[in-house]
Amino acid sequence: MIERPAVPVERFKEYKGVWVVAEQEEGSLKKVSLELLGEGSKLAKKLGEELAAVLIGSKVFDLIKPLGSCGAERIYLVEHELLEHYNTDGYTDILVSLITRYKPSIVLFGATVNGRDVAPRVAARLRVGLTADCTGLAIDDQNRLVQIRPAFGGNIMASILSRTRPQMATVRPRVMKALEPDETRSPKVERFEVDLNPITVRAKPVERVRELTKPTEKIEEAQFIVSCGRGIGKQEELKLVYDLAEALGAAVGGSRPVVDCGWLPHQQQVGQSGKTVSPKLYIAVGISGSIQHRIGMQSSDIIIAINKDPEAPIFSLANFAVVGDLFQVLPKLTEQLRNLKQAREKA
């Protein structure tokens, strides 16, 4: 195990650059990696430093181009046959070695299953701080990373500063925006050779199972989402929500109270303890808009809120507010969408 003493404050100036730890699976980059590059480019520009991506895997050279087109100026490439699938031991050792050698100032991970597994292990090895599940990042007037995340059950947003280097954070997917790809960008590539011992890689995948879901249940990738809250009243009334979603070609989501009641499965929950989504259109039906829910959908391009309470907090986020009874609004809206769809098909 690699051990390292904490870095004294006077040596912070030795740490330069913003790093994004890219995630890939089955030859494709996860979207959160591109989102982090988009945000990382802003941080690097503010600091006047370089934005780099760390790409770990087996036969992943083809992923260099999309990383570069989405903002990475430099890519640290690590390839090994034992890295075909994510494993805790191999990734931790490699990241600790890379960070110790190159001394980045900021290291960002996606708050994914893998990111939440490896980031705290790297932080523990390096004896540095780690802020988990960030929903915002910024640079202050002293060039320190401000890490913003929900605190106290989501009732406040805390701004956290690290007293160690590198400054490390995991960031929730779907809260940042990726840059528009620019194929003319050409990143510098540095290969980092590793000699992994199969004995030290203790966890190995035995079987991979793919979860099959209906389009209306896969909310993370949806471009349109109709989400319902406690105002729906009872499970039987969900039919109104599904009818609207069908007419719109949307996925169906829900707030935590709806999921806690067992009316929707957990994979359709939007919010701090559920999924973070960023669709082109988010329709909030009967959702009051607690901060826990807003954290999960506030980066949506267009938000339409339907609620009979004119003081509902969700309206502070909404681009369009409909103050009215959802049991009257939804059927009319669904009918209008169906009529419009039929008219277009006939044209």
N, C-alpha and C positions, 0 to 999 in steps of 0.2 A: 504494500500500500504506500502511495506517495503522501508524505506529510510535508506541510509547509507552514512556517510561522506567519502570523498576520502581518500585512504590509503597513509600515509606519506612515503617518500622514505626509511626512516630508518626501516620500517616494511616490506619491500619487501622480506626480507629473510624468513619471516614466510610462504611465499607462495611456495609450492612444488608440483610437479606433472604435468603431461600433460593429459588433458581430451579431449575425443572426445564425442560429443553429437550424439548418434546413432539415425538414422531415420529408422522407420519401417512402413510398410503399408501392411495390410491384412496378417499378419503373416510372412512377409519376410523382411529382411534387405535391405535397399537401398545400391547400390554398393558404393556410395560416402562414406558411413560409413566405409566400409572396406578399401577404398582408404586412408581415413584419419588415420585409425589405422596404415597402412603401413608407412605413413609419420610421424605420431606421435611416432612410435617406434624409428625412427632415432633421433628425437628431444630428446626423453626421454633418449636414450642411451648417447647422447652427454652431457646431463645435469647430468647423473647419477641418474635419478629420475624414478618414476613409471608411467606407461601408464595405464590409466583407461578409461572405457567407461561408459556413462550414458545411461541407457536403460529405457525409459518411455513408458507405454502403459497399456493394459489390457490383461492378459493371454499371456505374452510374454516371459515366463521363458525359452521356447525352443530356444530362440535366443541367450541365454548365450553361448552355445557351439560354434557357428560360430564366435562370437565376440572374445572368448578366443583363438580359433584356428588361428585367424588372428592377434593376438598380444596383446589383452587386458590382462593385469596382474590382474586387479581388475575391478569389475563391480558394479556400484551403480544401483540397481534395484528398480524401482518405479512402482507399479501396482495398478490400481484403475479402477472401472467400468466406471467412467466418462472420462477415458483416452483412451478408445477404439479407438477413432479417434483423430487426432491432434486438439487441441484447444489452442488459444493464451493465455487465462487467466490461465488455469491450468498449462501448460508447463512453462510459465514465472514464476509463483509463486514457482513452484518446483525447477527450476534451480537456482533461486535467493537464495532459502533456502539452497540448497546443496552447492553452491559456498561459501556462507557466513559461513557455518559450517566447510567445509573441506579445504578451501583456496588453490585451485590449482593455479599454476603459469601460465598455458596456458590452454585456452579453445577453441576448434576448432568446428565449425559448417560447414555443407555443404552449399554452396551457392545455395540452392534450394528454392522453394516457401516457405516451412515451415521454413527453416533456415534463410532466409532473413526476415521473419516475426518476429521470436522470438528473434534472436540474438540482434538486436538493442534495443528491449524492456528490455532484461536482462541488457545490457550495461547501459541503461539509469537509471534503478533502482539502479544499483551498482555504478553509477557515474564513469564509466571507459571508456576507448577508445575502439573502434572497427574498424578494417580494413576490408573492404568488398571486395569480389571477388578476393581473392589472387590467384596467379598462381604459387607461390613459397614460401617456408619457409626455414629458416636457423637459426642457433644459432651463435651469434658473440662471440668475445673473452672475453666479459663480461657476458656471459651466458644470453644475452637478445634475445628475439625472433625477427628475422628480417622478416618482412612481405612484400612480393614482389607482386606488382600489377601494371597493366597498369595505366598511368596517362596522362593528357593532350591529351585526345582523342585517347589514345593508342600509341602516338608517342614516349613515353619513358617508361621505367620500373622504378618505384619508390620503394625504400627500406625504409620501415616505421618502427619506433621503438615506443613502447608504454611507456608513462610516468606513467601509472597506473597498478595496479594488481587486478585481473588477466589480462594477455595479451590475448585479444580475437580477433578472425578473422573468417570470412567465407571464404571457399575455393571452387573454382569452381570444379564441378565434371569432371572426366576424365583427370585431369592434374597430379594426383598422382598415384602411383602404389601400389596395395594391396600386402601384403605378401602372399607367398604360404601357404595355410592352413596347420597347424600342429596339428593333432588331439590329440597329447600327451600333449599339453598345457592345464593347468587346472587353470582358473582364480579364485581369491577370490571373493566371492559375498557378498555384503552388501545390505540388504533390507532397504529401507527408507520409513517408514510408513507415509502416508499423510491422512488428514481428509478433503477432498474436499467438499465444499458446492455447491450443484447444482445451487444455486442462483448466486454465484460468477462466474460461468462459463457462460458467457453471449452469446457466439457464439456456436451454435450447428448445425451439418450438417443436412440438410433437405433432400437432394437428392444427390446421387453420379452418375456421368455420365462418362462412359469410352469412350475415344476418339479412334476410329478405324482408323488405318492408314495402307497403303500398306507397304510391306517390304522395298520397295525402298524409302519410305519417313521417316522411323524410323531410323535416322542416329545415335542416341545416343548409341544404343546397337550393331550397325553393326560391324562386323569383317573386312569387306572390304567396302571401300567408293570410288566412283568416283565423284570428285567435279569439277565443272566448274566455270570459271570466265568470265570477260568482253571479253576475247579473242574469246569466242564462237560466237560473232558477232550479232546473232539474235536468237529469240526463236525457230524458225524452226530447227535450227542446234542442238538443244538439243537431237534430235533423235540419233545423233552419240554417245552422252554421255550415253543415256539409253540403246542403243545397246551394248555398252561395259560393262555397269553394269550388264546387263542380262547375257552376256556371262561369266562374272566373278562371278555372284551370289552376287553382291554388291548393296549397297544403293547408292542413288544419293544425292549429296549435292551441294552447291553453295556458292560463295562469296557474299558479301553485294550488289555490283552493280547489280548482276543477280536478286537478290530478289527485290531490289528497282525498277527494271524495270518491275516487275510482272511476270517474266518468271518462277520463282519457288516460292512456298509458304514459309512463314517465318520459319516454323518448319524444313525446310531443309537448313537453313542458317548456315554456319560454321564461327565462328569468335567471336570477343569480344562481339558484340551485338546479337550474335546468339547462336548456340550450341557449346559446347566444346566436341570434340570427341577424342578417342584414339584407333583407329582400328589397326589390325595387318598390314593392307595395306591401304595406302591413295594415290590415284592418283589425282594429281592436274593438270587440263587441262585448259590451257589458263588463269592461275591465276598468276598475277605478284608477289604476296607475300607481301602485306603490313603487318605491324606489327599487325594490328587489326585482320587479317586473321590468321597469324601464331600463335597467342595466342590460337586460337581455335583448332589447329591440330598438334602442334609441338611435342606432346608426342606420336604420332603415331609410331608404331614399325618400319615400312618401308615406306618411302615416295618416290614416283616416280613423277617427275615434267616434264610436256610436255609444252614447250613454245618456240616460234621462236626467242625470245629475249635472247641472251646468257648472258646478264647482269641482267636478272630478279632476284629480291631478293629471290624468292622461291628456287632458286638453292642452296643457302647457307644452306638450311635445308635438301635438297633432298639427299637420299641415291643413287638414280639413276637419272641422268639428261638426258632428250631427247630434244635436240635443233632442232626443226623442226616445220613444219606447221601441226597443230593439225588435219586439214581437210584431210591430207594425212596419218598421223600417226594412228589416231583412227580407220579408216576402216581396215587397215592392221593388227593392234593389235587385233581387234575384230575377224577378220577372223582367225587369228592364234589360238586364244583361243577356238573358235568354232571347229576348226579342231582337236585340242588337246583333247577337250571334247568328240568328236565323236570317236576318236581313242581309248580313254580309255573305252568308252561304249562297243566298239566292242571286246576289249581284254578280 
